[in-house]
């Protein structure tokens, strides 16, 4: 990932294989590739396949079809796992002589595409030294410095995920202090689980089922996660129906003002009735869990699909 932008400036390859555990970097890689490809009329020239829509023959046919009204088209395979030997052979044959106008992007979280030769993009977590250098440089752009202990705390809080750290850097850059201390990091930075729940909520608000399921797969399926999901949607519901100022509502709910601000933003992707129904569904599931009628893991997946299709 660190060198992708530089490589794209030199040449756009016919196939990119993205692998690694930092799943939020997958979207960043796709964004950079799309910018370079300059795809026009995406409804015709950007096609995506996952396990539910995957067909080997259709994928190859799509790759071999010329774009419409655009120099390039992108075909995306999103963590497809149902691969047949026949498709593997056809894909290897296609990549020996790919169509120049097609860019095939493969998200491969489960490492199912190691059999192909392609341009590889690493979405693995960076080492601490690299992360420290990035953090310092990004904060310096905004006139901030950070203490070594605070930098380590920030990395640990985000479990070394750059995609999580970059979001926290934005928050730290917006504070009044010019020097970021460990105390300030403790005060402002969300711990990894809470941040992932926020990303999960964001994905659900955008009806992005693939991203929501991928995020949940990385999370602990415990009551802490369930309670965080419940609290996020609780804030969204009250933010959508309340006329109070963000500061007043934050005090009432016992959270930071920033949390209320984000809740208001996300709530705009739902109607008030949908949020009311989701909040009631969360209350029902909470009751089922506490009374032993539903396991937490099953409850979380039940909620995700209930929210996606509410």
Secondary structure, 3 states (H helix, E strand, C coil): CCCHHHHHHHCCCCEEEEECCCCHHHHHHHHHHHHHHCCCCHHHHEEEECCCCCCHHHHHHHHHCCCCCCCCEEEEEECCCCCCHHHHHHHHHHHHCCCCCEEEEEECCCCCCCCCCCEEEECCCCCHHHHHHHHHHHHHHCCCEECHHHHHHHHHHCCCCHHHHHHHHHHHHCCCCCEECHHHHHHHCCCHHHHHHHHHHHHHHCCCHHHHHHHHHHCCCCHHHHHHHHHHHHHHHHHHHCCCCHHHHHHHHCCCHHHHHHHHHHHCCCCHHHHHHHHHHHHHHHHHHHCCCCCHHHHHHHHHHHHHCC
